[in-house]
């Protein structure tokens, strides 16, 4: 599995990146794709492919979630990524309503308390497919497939999603 | 091998994903290559699905290969269309199915078995995996 590749080479390089975009109403094209692929290309210089792929997936899914749920076209999105010997950590912050935050928090709580995330993912996938519902799988994928630890916080109308993949345990 | 049909996703005017169905003397192969990143892949792959529904029942196939080793990325919006494609193969063709996948790819190792519906005993019994190291 991918984590085996992470065992091979201790992470000694630190990389931090911040991206801000405003106003969100100006977004054109597939920003999540562009950011994800650019990041993948850059991180490959420093890190094992398995870790770069995790970064690509988490950025793509979290940025796409923001784009799909813009509450204020005049607002800003901020993406922070940091990789060091301890963890791959991504924070994505955007303006959101209390109701939007509550939906996200309930989802994160469900995922973080799930005893079998893969089973939850399989059941969710099949249920949504039967109803022909689009999307709604990004966060659960990050937990079930990529083993990220998710959290959500809310302050001053800003929702921050955080995803952490610990590297110490993988080495 | 003869090409039976194929599907392609264009993104920003560029071809980013191919799915090609081939057949040769009873051997069927379906290769997935590129990236699935767009919001609605059905917009591009509905014709492929219809072609597979029309073509596969008419072929005499005894074994199949699903090859994901050239698939670099699949976003969560692409999961359902992958499920629909592989479901047709299991439904319309008899015999064993070899799934070629990357050894070091979270999606192919963790999520792909769910999309194949390996919880279904009859599908699991027909399926074997070949794990390939990415060069």
HADDOCK unambig.tbl for C-alpha pairs under 7 A between the chains (distance, minus, plus):
assign (segid A and resid 1 and name CA) (segid B and resid 103 and name CA) 6.47 0.50 0.50
assign (segid A and resid 1 and name CA) (segid B and resid 104 and name CA) 5.45 0.50 0.50
assign (segid A and resid 2 and name CA) (segid B and resid 104 and name CA) 4.60 0.50 0.50
assign (segid A and resid 2 and name CA) (segid B and resid 105 and name CA) 5.98 0.50 0.50
assign (segid A and resid 2 and name CA) (segid B and resid 106 and name CA) 6.28 0.50 0.50
assign (segid A and resid 33 and name CA) (segid B and resid 37 and name CA) 6.45 0.50 0.50
assign (segid A and resid 50 and name CA) (segid B and resid 104 and name CA) 6.51 0.50 0.50
assign (segid A and resid 50 and name CA) (segid B and resid 105 and name CA) 6.63 0.50 0.50
assign (segid A and resid 122 and name CA) (segid B and resid 114 and name CA) 6.15 0.50 0.50
assign (segid A and resid 129 and name CA) (segid B and resid 80 and name CA) 6.66 0.50 0.50
assign (segid A and resid 134 and name CA) (segid B and resid 77 and name CA) 6.81 0.50 0.50
assign (segid A and resid 135 and name CA) (segid B and resid 76 and name CA) 6.55 0.50 0.50
assign (segid A and resid 135 and name CA) (segid B and resid 77 and name CA) 5.43 0.50 0.50
assign (segid A and resid 137 and name CA) (segid B and resid 76 and name CA) 5.83 0.50 0.50
assign (segid A and resid 138 and name CA) (segid B and resid 76 and name CA) 5.75 0.50 0.50
assign (segid A and resid 145 and name CA) (segid B and resid 106 and name CA) 5.93 0.50 0.50
assign (segid A and resid 145 and name CA) (segid B and resid 107 and name CA) 6.32 0.50 0.50
assign (segid A and resid 145 and name CA) (segid B and resid 110 and name CA) 5.41 0.50 0.50
assign (segid A and resid 145 and name CA) (segid B and resid 111 and name CA) 6.12 0.50 0.50
assign (segid A and resid 146 and name CA) (segid B and resid 106 and name CA) 6.13 0.50 0.50
